[in-house]
Every structure is written in structure tokens, then in C-alpha cells.
Amino acid sequence: MNDFHPGYILNALVYSVLGILIFVIAFVIIDKMTPYHLWKEIVHEHNTALAILIGAMSIGMCIIIAAAVH
């Protein structure tokens, strides 16, 4: 417990907010690049294949962002 510093919590919060912000921006860019609206296609049209693809892309983007922020 001697290695704990309050600054570590602040660093974790700053990096997590930064990572989430980068992810949201990347997702909006991907949504704008597709010819259809992703949310409408997944929720209202029940496009399961698109939901799986977007989920896999989201996990991939999060892994890249986590590696870059770390």
C-alpha cells in the first residue's frame, strides 16, 4: 500500500475519458462513412450481422486506443 499515490486515480480518469472520447469520435466517423445510418439499421431493422460487425470493429478500436494511451 506504500506505492499508492492519489495522482494515479487522476491519471486513470484522464486517460479513460480520453480513450472514450477518441472511441466516440472514431465511431461517429465510421457512421458517417457508411451509406446508411448504423443505429437505425441495427435497432429498427434488426440487422444482426451488422451489429456483430460493428461490435467487432468497436472491440478492435478499443484495443488500439488502449495500447496507444497506455
N, C-alpha and C positions, 0 to 999 in steps of 0.2 A: 504494500500500500504506500510505500515511500516514493514510488515513481509517479504517483498521480499528481497532475497539475491541472488547475481549473481551465487553463488555456487550451487543453486538449478538447474539452467539450465545445468551446467556441470554434476551434478548427474543424471539428466534426460537423457542426451545424453549418458553417460557411461552405464547406465542401459538399455537403449533402444538398443544400439549397442550390449551389452552383450546378451540380450534376442534374438535379431535377429540372432546372431552368434550361440547360442545354438539351436535355431529352425532349422537353415540350416543344422547343423551337425546332428541333430535328423532325419531330412528328408532324408539326404544322407544315413544314416544308414538304415532307413526303405526301401529306394530304393534298397540298396544292399541286403537286406534280402529277397526281393520278387524275384520270379523266372523269372520275366520279367522286362523290362525297363519301369518305370511308365510313363515318358514323352512321349515315343513313343506310348505306349498303349492308353494314353488319347488323344494326339493330332492327331496322324496319323490314329489310328484305331477307334477313336471317341467312346471310351468306357465310356459312361455316368455314369454307375453305379460305375465304379472305380473312376471317377472324384468326385462323390458325397462322396464316402467313404474316399478318400484322403482329401477332403475338411473338412469333419467332424473330421478326425484324426488331421488335422492341427489346427483346432479351439481348440480341446481338449488339444493338446500340448501347444498351446499359452496360454491357461488359466492356465495350470500347471506352465509354465515358469513365467508368470506374478505374480502368487501367490508366487513362490519361490523367485523371485527377489524383490518383494515388501517387 
